[in-house]
Amino acid sequence: MQSHKIMAIVWPAFLAACLLELLVFALVDPQDVHIPGPSGWSRQAVYTAAFFVFWGVCMASSALTALLGPPSAQPDKHPSR
C-alpha cells in the first residue's frame, strides 16, 4: 500500500515535470541560462538539471497535496453491524 501512495505522488509529478520542461525550453534557449557555479554547462546538462529541479518541485507539491488532503475513502475491512 505504501508503494501505491508513493507512486500516486511520483508519477503525476513526473508527467508535470515533462510538460513543464517542454514549455520552458520551447521559449528559453539553454545556452542563455546562467547557472551559478561552474560555467560551461552543455545544453544536455541544463536540460537534465532543469528536469530534476522541475520534478522535485512537482513532487513536493504533490506530496503536500496528499498530506493536507482528506484521507482516502478506504472501505472498512471489518464493518460494524
PDB file of N, CA, C and O in Angstrom:
ATOM      1  N   MET A   1       0.819  -1.199   0.000  1.00  0.00           N
ATOM      2  CA  MET A   1       0.000   0.000   0.000  1.00  0.00           C
ATOM      3  C   MET A   1       0.868   1.269   0.000  1.00  0.00           C
ATOM      4  O   MET A   1       0.507   2.279  -0.605  1.00  0.00           O
ATOM      5  N   GLN A   2       2.007   1.200   0.683  1.00  0.00           N
ATOM      6  CA  GLN A   2       2.888   2.367   0.750  1.00  0.00           C
ATOM      7  C   GLN A   2       3.433   2.716  -0.632  1.00  0.00           C
ATOM      8  O   GLN A   2       3.546   3.893  -0.975  1.00  0.00           O
ATOM      9  N   SER A   3       3.772   1.698  -1.429  1.00  0.00           N
ATOM     10  CA  SER A   3       4.295   1.974  -2.766  1.00  0.00           C
ATOM     11  C   SER A   3       3.224   2.613  -3.653  1.00  0.00           C
ATOM     12  O   SER A   3       3.545   3.401  -4.543  1.00  0.00           O
ATOM     13  N   HIS A   4       1.969   2.280  -3.416  1.00  0.00           N
ATOM     14  CA  HIS A   4       0.873   2.899  -4.171  1.00  0.00           C
ATOM     15  C   HIS A   4       0.798   4.400  -3.851  1.00  0.00           C
ATOM     16  O   HIS A   4       0.587   5.214  -4.749  1.00  0.00           O
ATOM     17  N   LYS A   5       0.968   4.756  -2.599  1.00  0.00           N
ATOM     18  CA  LYS A   5       0.942   6.168  -2.204  1.00  0.00           C
ATOM     19  C   LYS A   5       2.128   6.922  -2.811  1.00  0.00           C
ATOM     20  O   LYS A   5       1.990   8.053  -3.278  1.00  0.00           O
ATOM     21  N   ILE A   6       3.284   6.279  -2.795  1.00  0.00           N
ATOM     22  CA  ILE A   6       4.469   6.933  -3.352  1.00  0.00           C
ATOM     23  C   ILE A   6       4.293   7.149  -4.852  1.00  0.00           C
ATOM     24  O   ILE A   6       4.601   8.224  -5.366  1.00  0.00           O
ATOM     25  N   MET A   7       3.801   6.139  -5.549  1.00  0.00           N
ATOM     26  CA  MET A   7       3.597   6.272  -6.990  1.00  0.00           C
ATOM     27  C   MET A   7       2.503   7.290  -7.313  1.00  0.00           C
ATOM     28  O   MET A   7       2.544   7.926  -8.366  1.00  0.00           O
ATOM     29  N   ALA A   8       1.536   7.449  -6.426  1.00  0.00           N
ATOM     30  CA  ALA A   8       0.494   8.459  -6.628  1.00  0.00           C
ATOM     31  C   ALA A   8       1.067   9.872  -6.520  1.00  0.00           C
ATOM     32  O   ALA A   8       0.442  10.831  -6.974  1.00  0.00           O
ATOM     33  N   ILE A   9       2.234  10.002  -5.932  1.00  0.00           N
ATOM     34  CA  ILE A   9       2.917  11.302  -5.841  1.00  0.00           C
ATOM     35  C   ILE A   9       3.933  11.445  -6.972  1.00  0.00           C
ATOM     36  O   ILE A   9       3.990  12.485  -7.629  1.00  0.00           O
ATOM     37  N   VAL A  10       4.734  10.405  -7.198  1.00  0.00           N
ATOM     38  CA  VAL A  10       5.854  10.489  -8.134  1.00  0.00           C
ATOM     39  C   VAL A  10       5.396  10.533  -9.594  1.00  0.00           C
ATOM     40  O   VAL A  10       5.922  11.324 -10.376  1.00  0.00           O
ATOM     41  N   TRP A  11       4.430   9.702  -9.971  1.00  0.00           N
ATOM     42  CA  TRP A  11       4.033   9.613 -11.377  1.00  0.00           C
ATOM     43  C   TRP A  11       3.398  10.905 -11.888  1.00  0.00           C
ATOM     44  O   TRP A  11       3.820  11.391 -12.938  1.00  0.00           O
ATOM     45  N   PRO A  12       2.403  11.493 -11.204  1.00  0.00           N
ATOM     46  CA  PRO A  12       1.869  12.770 -11.708  1.00  0.00           C
ATOM     47  C   PRO A  12       2.927  13.878 -11.718  1.00  0.00           C
ATOM     48  O   PRO A  12       2.916  14.742 -12.595  1.00  0.00           O
ATOM     49  N   ALA A  13       3.835  13.850 -10.747  1.00  0.00           N
ATOM     50  CA  ALA A  13       4.906  14.850 -10.715  1.00  0.00           C
ATOM     51  C   ALA A  13       5.837  14.678 -11.908  1.00  0.00           C
ATOM     52  O   ALA A  13       6.301  15.666 -12.475  1.00  0.00           O
ATOM     53  N   PHE A  14       6.115  13.439 -12.294  1.00  0.00           N
ATOM     54  CA  PHE A  14       6.942  13.175 -13.462  1.00  0.00           C
ATOM     55  C   PHE A  14       6.283  13.733 -14.723  1.00  0.00           C
ATOM     56  O   PHE A  14       6.939  14.388 -15.533  1.00  0.00           O
ATOM     57  N   LEU A  15       5.001  13.474 -14.884  1.00  0.00           N
ATOM     58  CA  LEU A  15       4.284  13.975 -16.064  1.00  0.00           C
ATOM     59  C   LEU A  15       4.242  15.497 -16.088  1.00  0.00           C
ATOM     60  O   LEU A  15       4.407  16.108 -17.144  1.00  0.00           O
ATOM     61  N   ALA A  16       4.020  16.111 -14.926  1.00  0.00           N
ATOM     62  CA  ALA A  16       4.004  17.573 -14.853  1.00  0.00           C
ATOM     63  C   ALA A  16       5.388  18.146 -15.159  1.00  0.00           C
ATOM     64  O   ALA A  16       5.492  19.174 -15.828  1.00  0.00           O
ATOM     65  N   ALA A  17       6.443  17.501 -14.684  1.00  0.00           N
ATOM     66  CA  ALA A  17       7.804  17.966 -14.971  1.00  0.00           C
ATOM     67  C   ALA A  17       8.110  17.853 -16.460  1.00  0.00           C
ATOM     68  O   ALA A  17       8.770  18.726 -17.024  1.00  0.00           O
ATOM     69  N   CYS A  18       7.637  16.786 -17.099  1.00  0.00           N
ATOM     70  CA  CYS A  18       7.834  16.640 -18.554  1.00  0.00           C
ATOM     71  C   CYS A  18       7.156  17.793 -19.291  1.00  0.00           C
ATOM     72  O   CYS A  18       7.754  18.398 -20.181  1.00  0.00           O
ATOM     73  N   LEU A  19       5.933  18.092 -18.929  1.00  0.00           N
ATOM     74  CA  LEU A  19       5.204  19.179 -19.579  1.00  0.00           C
ATOM     75  C   LEU A  19       5.883  20.518 -19.311  1.00  0.00           C
ATOM     76  O   LEU A  19       6.018  21.338 -20.219  1.00  0.00           O
ATOM     77  N   LEU A  20       6.304  20.741 -18.087  1.00  0.00           N
ATOM     78  CA  LEU A  20       6.977  21.992 -17.744  1.00  0.00           C
ATOM     79  C   LEU A  20       8.295  22.138 -18.507  1.00  0.00           C
ATOM     80  O   LEU A  20       8.633  23.228 -18.968  1.00  0.00           O
ATOM     81  N   GLU A  21       9.031  21.038 -18.637  1.00  0.00           N
ATOM     82  CA  GLU A  21      10.287  21.051 -19.406  1.00  0.00           C
ATOM     83  C   GLU A  21      10.022  21.451 -20.861  1.00  0.00           C
ATOM     84  O   GLU A  21      10.743  22.270 -21.430  1.00  0.00           O
ATOM     85  N   LEU A  22       8.982  20.864 -21.452  1.00  0.00           N
ATOM     86  CA  LEU A  22       8.640  21.198 -22.833  1.00  0.00           C
ATOM     87  C   LEU A  22       8.270  22.675 -22.980  1.00  0.00           C
ATOM     88  O   LEU A  22       8.715  23.349 -23.909  1.00  0.00           O
ATOM     89  N   LEU A  23       7.461  23.159 -22.061  1.00  0.00           N
ATOM     90  CA  LEU A  23       7.017  24.555 -22.141  1.00  0.00           C
ATOM     91  C   LEU A  23       8.163  25.539 -21.930  1.00  0.00           C
ATOM     92  O   LEU A  23       8.296  26.509 -22.676  1.00  0.00           O
ATOM     93  N   VAL A  24       8.982  25.295 -20.923  1.00  0.00           N
ATOM     94  CA  VAL A  24      10.066  26.229 -20.610  1.00  0.00           C
ATOM     95  C   VAL A  24      11.089  26.271 -21.739  1.00  0.00           C
ATOM     96  O   VAL A  24      11.491  27.350 -22.176  1.00  0.00           O
ATOM     97  N   PHE A  25      11.512  25.098 -22.212  1.00  0.00           N
ATOM     98  CA  PHE A  25      12.577  25.101 -23.207  1.00  0.00           C
ATOM     99  C   PHE A  25      12.063  25.287 -24.627  1.00  0.00           C
ATOM    100  O   PHE A  25      12.852  25.305 -25.572  1.00  0.00           O
ATOM    101  N   ALA A  26      10.772  25.423 -24.787  1.00  0.00           N
ATOM    102  CA  ALA A  26      10.245  25.885 -26.074  1.00  0.00           C
ATOM    103  C   ALA A  26      10.448  27.396 -26.188  1.00  0.00           C
ATOM    104  O   ALA A  26      10.492  27.944 -27.290  1.00  0.00           O
ATOM    105  N   LEU A  27      10.573  28.063 -25.035  1.00  0.00           N
ATOM    106  CA  LEU A  27      10.721  29.519 -25.007  1.00  0.00           C
ATOM    107  C   LEU A  27      12.129  29.993 -24.636  1.00  0.00           C
ATOM    108  O   LEU A  27      12.509  31.118 -24.961  1.00  0.00           O
ATOM    109  N   VAL A  28      12.902  29.139 -23.958  1.00  0.00           N
ATOM    110  CA  VAL A  28      14.212  29.539 -23.441  1.00  0.00           C
ATOM    111  C   VAL A  28      15.287  28.644 -24.051  1.00  0.00           C
ATOM    112  O   VAL A  28      15.154  27.421 -24.076  1.00  0.00           O
ATOM    113  N   ASP A  29      16.333  29.262 -24.534  1.00  0.00           N
ATOM    114  CA  ASP A  29      17.478  28.509 -25.038  1.00  0.00           C
ATOM    115  C   ASP A  29      18.381  28.163 -23.849  1.00  0.00           C
ATOM    116  O   ASP A  29      18.761  29.056 -23.092  1.00  0.00           O
ATOM    117  N   PRO A  30      18.730  26.885 -23.673  1.00  0.00           N
ATOM    118  CA  PRO A  30      19.564  26.503 -22.527  1.00  0.00           C
ATOM    119  C   PRO A  30      20.909  27.229 -22.478  1.00  0.00           C
ATOM    120  O   PRO A  30      21.473  27.383 -21.395  1.00  0.00           O
ATOM    121  N   GLN A  31      21.431  27.674 -23.608  1.00  0.00           N
ATOM    122  CA  GLN A  31      22.693  28.389 -23.608  1.00  0.00           C
ATOM    123  C   GLN A  31      22.546  29.804 -23.042  1.00  0.00           C
ATOM    124  O   GLN A  31      23.540  30.433 -22.678  1.00  0.00           O
ATOM    125  N   ASP A  32      21.308  30.304 -22.966  1.00  0.00           N
ATOM    126  CA  ASP A  32      21.061  31.628 -22.391  1.00  0.00           C
ATOM    127  C   ASP A  32      20.864  31.585 -20.880  1.00  0.00           C
ATOM    128  O   ASP A  32      20.814  32.630 -20.232  1.00  0.00           O
ATOM    129  N   VAL A  33      20.752  30.386 -20.315  1.00  0.00           N
ATOM    130  CA  VAL A  33      20.543  30.231 -18.874  1.00  0.00           C
ATOM    131  C   VAL A  33      21.891  30.334 -18.182  1.00  0.00           C
ATOM    132  O   VAL A  33      22.835  29.628 -18.537  1.00  0.00           O
ATOM    133  N   HIS A  34      21.977  31.205 -17.203  1.00  0.00           N
ATOM    134  CA  HIS A  34      23.218  31.381 -16.457  1.00  0.00           C
ATOM    135  C   HIS A  34      23.043  30.751 -15.083  1.00  0.00           C
ATOM    136  O   HIS A  34      22.287  31.241 -14.244  1.00  0.00           O
ATOM    137  N   ILE A  35      23.763  29.649 -14.875  1.00  0.00           N
ATOM    138  CA  ILE A  35      23.660  28.900 -13.624  1.00  0.00           C
ATOM    139  C   ILE A  35      24.851  29.267 -12.755  1.00  0.00           C
ATOM    140  O   ILE A  35      25.994  29.216 -13.208  1.00  0.00           O
ATOM    141  N   PRO A  36      24.582  29.644 -11.482  1.00  0.00           N
ATOM    142  CA  PRO A  36      25.710  29.940 -10.599  1.00  0.00           C
ATOM    143  C   PRO A  36      26.559  28.685 -10.372  1.00  0.00           C
ATOM    144  O   PRO A  36      26.042  27.569 -10.325  1.00  0.00           O
ATOM    145  N   GLY A  37      27.816  28.886 -10.241  1.00  0.00           N
ATOM    146  CA  GLY A  37      28.719  27.753 -10.038  1.00  0.00           C
ATOM    147  C   GLY A  37      29.565  27.530 -11.272  1.00  0.00           C
ATOM    148  O   GLY A  37      29.929  28.478 -11.967  1.00  0.00           O
ATOM    149  N   PRO A  38      29.875  26.275 -11.542  1.00  0.00           N
ATOM    150  CA  PRO A  38      30.756  26.005 -12.692  1.00  0.00           C
ATOM    151  C   PRO A  38      30.097  26.426 -13.999  1.00  0.00           C
ATOM    152  O   PRO A  38      28.930  26.127 -14.253  1.00  0.00           O
ATOM    153  N   SER A  39      30.868  27.122 -14.814  1.00  0.00           N
ATOM    154  CA  SER A  39      30.317  27.585 -16.082  1.00  0.00           C
ATOM    155  C   SER A  39      30.603  26.572 -17.175  1.00  0.00           C
ATOM    156  O   SER A  39      31.348  25.612 -16.972  1.00  0.00           O
ATOM    157  N   GLY A  40      30.009  26.794 -18.321  1.00  0.00           N
ATOM    158  CA  GLY A  40      30.265  25.922 -19.446  1.00  0.00           C
ATOM    159  C   GLY A  40      29.395  24.681 -19.471  1.00  0.00           C
ATOM    160  O   GLY A  40      29.812  23.660 -20.016  1.00  0.00           O
ATOM    161  N   TRP A  41      28.202  24.733 -18.903  1.00  0.00           N
ATOM    162  CA  TRP A  41      27.303  23.585 -18.931  1.00  0.00           C
ATOM    163  C   TRP A  41      26.831  23.370 -20.366  1.00  0.00           C
ATOM    164  O   TRP A  41      26.557  24.333 -21.083  1.00  0.00           O
ATOM    165  N   SER A  42      26.738  22.139 -20.776  1.00  0.00           N
ATOM    166  CA  SER A  42      26.216  21.826 -22.099  1.00  0.00           C
ATOM    167  C   SER A  42      24.689  21.954 -22.082  1.00  0.00           C
ATOM    168  O   SER A  42      24.068  22.016 -21.021  1.00  0.00           O
ATOM    169  N   ARG A  43      24.110  21.991 -23.263  1.00  0.00           N
ATOM    170  CA  ARG A  43      22.645  22.051 -23.348  1.00  0.00           C
ATOM    171  C   ARG A  43      22.004  20.865 -22.644  1.00  0.00           C
ATOM    172  O   ARG A  43      21.021  21.017 -21.918  1.00  0.00           O
ATOM    173  N   GLN A  44      22.571  19.680 -22.865  1.00  0.00           N
ATOM    174  CA  GLN A  44      22.000  18.478 -22.259  1.00  0.00           C
ATOM    175  C   GLN A  44      22.095  18.538 -20.730  1.00  0.00           C
ATOM    176  O   GLN A  44      21.185  18.077 -20.041  1.00  0.00           O
ATOM    177  N   ALA A  45      23.162  19.089 -20.202  1.00  0.00           N
ATOM    178  CA  ALA A  45      23.299  19.219 -18.750  1.00  0.00           C
ATOM    179  C   ALA A  45      22.255  20.178 -18.193  1.00  0.00           C
ATOM    180  O   ALA A  45      21.694  19.930 -17.126  1.00  0.00           O
ATOM    181  N   VAL A  46      21.989  21.265 -18.903  1.00  0.00           N
ATOM    182  CA  VAL A  46      20.961  22.218 -18.454  1.00  0.00           C
ATOM    183  C   VAL A  46      19.582  21.569 -18.522  1.00  0.00           C
ATOM    184  O   VAL A  46      18.781  21.726 -17.601  1.00  0.00           O
ATOM    185  N   TYR A  47      19.294  20.838 -19.609  1.00  0.00           N
ATOM    186  CA  TYR A  47      18.014  20.134 -19.726  1.00  0.00           C
ATOM    187  C   TYR A  47      17.841  19.149 -18.568  1.00  0.00           C
ATOM    188  O   TYR A  47      16.779  19.092 -17.948  1.00  0.00           O
ATOM    189  N   THR A  48      18.882  18.383 -18.285  1.00  0.00           N
ATOM    190  CA  THR A  48      18.808  17.366 -17.243  1.00  0.00           C
ATOM    191  C   THR A  48      18.629  17.986 -15.867  1.00  0.00           C
ATOM    192  O   THR A  48      17.763  17.564 -15.100  1.00  0.00           O
ATOM    193  N   ALA A  49      19.442  18.983 -15.554  1.00  0.00           N
ATOM    194  CA  ALA A  49      19.340  19.636 -14.254  1.00  0.00           C
ATOM    195  C   ALA A  49      17.977  20.298 -14.073  1.00  0.00           C
ATOM    196  O   ALA A  49      17.373  20.201 -13.005  1.00  0.00           O
ATOM    197  N   ALA A  50      17.500  20.963 -15.107  1.00  0.00           N
ATOM    198  CA  ALA A  50      16.196  21.622 -15.017  1.00  0.00           C
ATOM    199  C   ALA A  50      15.083  20.604 -14.836  1.00  0.00           C
ATOM    200  O   ALA A  50      14.147  20.838 -14.071  1.00  0.00           O
ATOM    201  N   PHE A  51      15.175  19.464 -15.538  1.00  0.00           N
ATOM    202  CA  PHE A  51      14.139  18.446 -15.386  1.00  0.00           C
ATOM    203  C   PHE A  51      14.065  17.954 -13.946  1.00  0.00           C
ATOM    204  O   PHE A  51      12.975  17.837 -13.387  1.00  0.00           O
ATOM    205  N   PHE A  52      15.217  17.665 -13.339  1.00  0.00           N
ATOM    206  CA  PHE A  52      15.201  17.160 -11.965  1.00  0.00           C
ATOM    207  C   PHE A  52      14.736  18.226 -10.977  1.00  0.00           C
ATOM    208  O   PHE A  52      14.089  17.899  -9.982  1.00  0.00           O
ATOM    209  N   VAL A  53      15.050  19.479 -11.233  1.00  0.00           N
ATOM    210  CA  VAL A  53      14.528  20.559 -10.381  1.00  0.00           C
ATOM    211  C   VAL A  53      13.010  20.640 -10.533  1.00  0.00           C
ATOM    212  O   VAL A  53      12.291  20.723  -9.537  1.00  0.00           O
ATOM    213  N   PHE A  54      12.522  20.618 -11.770  1.00  0.00           N
ATOM    214  CA  PHE A  54      11.072  20.658 -12.002  1.00  0.00           C
ATOM    215  C   PHE A  54      10.387  19.461 -11.353  1.00  0.00           C
ATOM    216  O   PHE A  54       9.332  19.604 -10.735  1.00  0.00           O
ATOM    217  N   TRP A  55      10.984  18.287 -11.491  1.00  0.00           N
ATOM    218  CA  TRP A  55      10.391  17.078 -10.924  1.00  0.00           C
ATOM    219  C   TRP A  55      10.354  17.165  -9.404  1.00  0.00           C
ATOM    220  O   TRP A  55       9.362  16.781  -8.784  1.00  0.00           O
ATOM    221  N   GLY A  56      11.419  17.664  -8.803  1.00  0.00           N
ATOM    222  CA  GLY A  56      11.450  17.813  -7.343  1.00  0.00           C
ATOM    223  C   GLY A  56      10.381  18.781  -6.839  1.00  0.00           C
ATOM    224  O   GLY A  56       9.715  18.511  -5.840  1.00  0.00           O
ATOM    225  N   VAL A  57      10.221  19.899  -7.527  1.00  0.00           N
ATOM    226  CA  VAL A  57       9.200  20.878  -7.125  1.00  0.00           C
ATOM    227  C   VAL A  57       7.803  20.282  -7.300  1.00  0.00           C
ATOM    228  O   VAL A  57       6.938  20.465  -6.443  1.00  0.00           O
ATOM    229  N   CYS A  58       7.582  19.577  -8.397  1.00  0.00           N
ATOM    230  CA  CYS A  58       6.271  18.952  -8.628  1.00  0.00           C
ATOM    231  C   CYS A  58       5.995  17.849  -7.619  1.00  0.00           C
ATOM    232  O   CYS A  58       4.854  17.686  -7.186  1.00  0.00           O
ATOM    233  N   MET A  59       7.033  17.076  -7.228  1.00  0.00           N
ATOM    234  CA  MET A  59       6.845  16.047  -6.204  1.00  0.00           C
ATOM    235  C   MET A  59       6.518  16.676  -4.860  1.00  0.00           C
ATOM    236  O   MET A  59       5.673  16.163  -4.126  1.00  0.00           O
ATOM    237  N   ALA A  60       7.172  17.772  -4.530  1.00  0.00           N
ATOM    238  CA  ALA A  60       6.879  18.460  -3.276  1.00  0.00           C
ATOM    239  C   ALA A  60       5.432  18.957  -3.267  1.00  0.00           C
ATOM    240  O   ALA A  60       4.742  18.866  -2.251  1.00  0.00           O
ATOM    241  N   SER A  61       4.987  19.476  -4.391  1.00  0.00           N
ATOM    242  CA  SER A  61       3.605  19.943  -4.493  1.00  0.00           C
ATOM    243  C   SER A  61       2.618  18.782  -4.352  1.00  0.00           C
ATOM    244  O   SER A  61       1.624  18.895  -3.636  1.00  0.00           O
ATOM    245  N   SER A  62       2.889  17.679  -5.027  1.00  0.00           N
ATOM    246  CA  SER A  62       2.009  16.509  -4.937  1.00  0.00           C
ATOM    247  C   SER A  62       2.005  15.927  -3.530  1.00  0.00           C
ATOM    248  O   SER A  62       0.952  15.543  -3.020  1.00  0.00           O
ATOM    249  N   ALA A  63       3.164  15.861  -2.905  1.00  0.00           N
ATOM    250  CA  ALA A  63       3.248  15.324  -1.550  1.00  0.00           C
ATOM    251  C   ALA A  63       2.501  16.217  -0.561  1.00  0.00           C
ATOM    252  O   ALA A  63       1.829  15.721   0.344  1.00  0.00           O
ATOM    253  N   LEU A  64       2.619  17.524  -0.734  1.00  0.00           N
ATOM    254  CA  LEU A  64       1.897  18.444   0.143  1.00  0.00           C
ATOM    255  C   LEU A  64       0.395  18.307  -0.036  1.00  0.00           C
ATOM    256  O   LEU A  64      -0.355  18.363   0.938  1.00  0.00           O
ATOM    257  N   THR A  65      -0.049  18.129  -1.271  1.00  0.00           N
ATOM    258  CA  THR A  65      -1.464  17.909  -1.536  1.00  0.00           C
ATOM    259  C   THR A  65      -1.933  16.615  -0.883  1.00  0.00           C
ATOM    260  O   THR A  65      -3.001  16.587  -0.271  1.00  0.00           O
ATOM    261  N   ALA A  66      -1.151  15.540  -1.004  1.00  0.00           N
ATOM    262  CA  ALA A  66      -1.515  14.258  -0.394  1.00  0.00           C
ATOM    263  C   ALA A  66      -1.531  14.355   1.126  1.00  0.00           C
ATOM    264  O   ALA A  66      -2.381  13.752   1.783  1.00  0.00           O
ATOM    265  N   LEU A  67      -0.590  15.115   1.685  1.00  0.00           N
ATOM    266  CA  LEU A  67      -0.513  15.260   3.138  1.00  0.00           C
ATOM    267  C   LEU A  67      -1.678  16.072   3.693  1.00  0.00           C
ATOM    268  O   LEU A  67      -2.246  15.721   4.728  1.00  0.00           O
ATOM    269  N   LEU A  68      -2.033  17.149   3.012  1.00  0.00           N
ATOM    270  CA  LEU A  68      -3.064  18.049   3.535  1.00  0.00           C
ATOM    271  C   LEU A  68      -4.477  17.692   3.089  1.00  0.00           C
ATOM    272  O   LEU A  68      -5.452  18.210   3.635  1.00  0.00           O
ATOM    273  N   GLY A  69      -4.592  16.814   2.105  1.00  0.00           N
ATOM    274  CA  GLY A  69      -5.901  16.433   1.596  1.00  0.00           C
ATOM    275  C   GLY A  69      -6.632  15.519   2.564  1.00  0.00           C
ATOM    276  O   GLY A  69      -6.051  15.017   3.526  1.00  0.00           O
ATOM    277  N   PRO A  70      -7.908  15.310   2.296  1.00  0.00           N
ATOM    278  CA  PRO A  70      -8.673  14.409   3.156  1.00  0.00           C
ATOM    279  C   PRO A  70      -8.187  12.972   2.982  1.00  0.00           C
ATOM    280  O   PRO A  70      -7.668  12.612   1.924  1.00  0.00           O
ATOM    281  N   PRO A  71      -8.354  12.154   4.019  1.00  0.00           N
ATOM    282  CA  PRO A  71      -7.932  10.757   3.879  1.00  0.00           C
ATOM    283  C   PRO A  71      -8.735  10.065   2.783  1.00  0.00           C
ATOM    284  O   PRO A  71      -9.903  10.379   2.554  1.00  0.00           O
ATOM    285  N   SER A  72      -8.091   9.123   2.118  1.00  0.00           N
ATOM    286  CA  SER A  72      -8.785   8.436   1.031  1.00  0.00           C
ATOM    287  C   SER A  72      -9.905   7.573   1.594  1.00  0.00           C
ATOM    288  O   SER A  72      -9.839   7.096   2.727  1.00  0.00           O
ATOM    289  N   ALA A  73     -10.912   7.389   0.792  1.00  0.00           N
ATOM    290  CA  ALA A  73     -12.060   6.593   1.220  1.00  0.00           C
ATOM    291  C   ALA A  73     -11.726   5.121   1.056  1.00  0.00           C
ATOM    292  O   ALA A  73     -11.925   4.558  -0.020  1.00  0.00           O
ATOM    293  N   GLN A  74     -11.229   4.503   2.091  1.00  0.00           N
ATOM    294  CA  GLN A  74     -10.904   3.078   2.089  1.00  0.00           C
ATOM    295  C   GLN A  74     -12.066   2.324   2.734  1.00  0.00           C
ATOM    296  O   GLN A  74     -12.516   2.696   3.817  1.00  0.00           O
ATOM    297  N   PRO A  75     -12.548   1.284   2.090  1.00  0.00           N
ATOM    298  CA  PRO A  75     -13.613   0.514   2.726  1.00  0.00           C
ATOM    299  C   PRO A  75     -13.084  -0.194   3.965  1.00  0.00           C
ATOM    300  O   PRO A  75     -11.948  -0.668   3.990  1.00  0.00           O
ATOM    301  N   ASP A  76     -13.915  -0.256   4.979  1.00  0.00           N
ATOM    302  CA  ASP A  76     -13.539  -0.932   6.209  1.00  0.00           C
ATOM    303  C   ASP A  76     -13.420  -2.430   5.965  1.00  0.00           C
ATOM    304  O   ASP A  76     -14.262  -3.025   5.292  1.00  0.00           O
ATOM    305  N   LYS A  77     -12.381  -3.032   6.508  1.00  0.00           N
ATOM    306  CA  LYS A  77     -12.221  -4.475   6.367  1.00  0.00           C
ATOM    307  C   LYS A  77     -13.151  -5.214   7.305  1.00  0.00           C
ATOM    308  O   LYS A  77     -13.581  -6.332   7.024  1.00  0.00           O
ATOM    309  N   HIS A  78     -13.455  -4.576   8.425  1.00  0.00           N
ATOM    310  CA  HIS A  78     -14.357  -5.170   9.404  1.00  0.00           C
ATOM    311  C   HIS A  78     -15.467  -4.170   9.729  1.00  0.00           C
ATOM    312  O   HIS A  78     -15.417  -3.511  10.768  1.00  0.00           O
ATOM    313  N   PRO A  79     -16.470  -4.052   8.851  1.00  0.00           N
ATOM    314  CA  PRO A  79     -17.506  -3.066   9.106  1.00  0.00           C
ATOM    315  C   PRO A  79     -18.330  -3.417  10.340  1.00  0.00           C
ATOM    316  O   PRO A  79     -18.625  -4.580  10.615  1.00  0.00           O
ATOM    317  N   SER A  80     -18.685  -2.375  11.064  1.00  0.00           N
ATOM    318  CA  SER A  80     -19.530  -2.568  12.255  1.00  0.00           C
ATOM    319  C   SER A  80     -20.960  -2.810  11.788  1.00  0.00           C
ATOM    320  O   SER A  80     -21.447  -2.159  10.863  1.00  0.00           O
ATOM    321  N   ARG A  81     -21.625  -3.760  12.448  1.00  0.00           N
ATOM    322  CA  ARG A  81     -23.017  -4.072  12.071  1.00  0.00           C
ATOM    323  C   ARG A  81     -23.959  -3.745  13.163  1.00  0.00           C
ATOM    324  O   ARG A  81     -25.165  -3.942  13.018  1.00  0.00           O
TER     325      ARG A  81
END
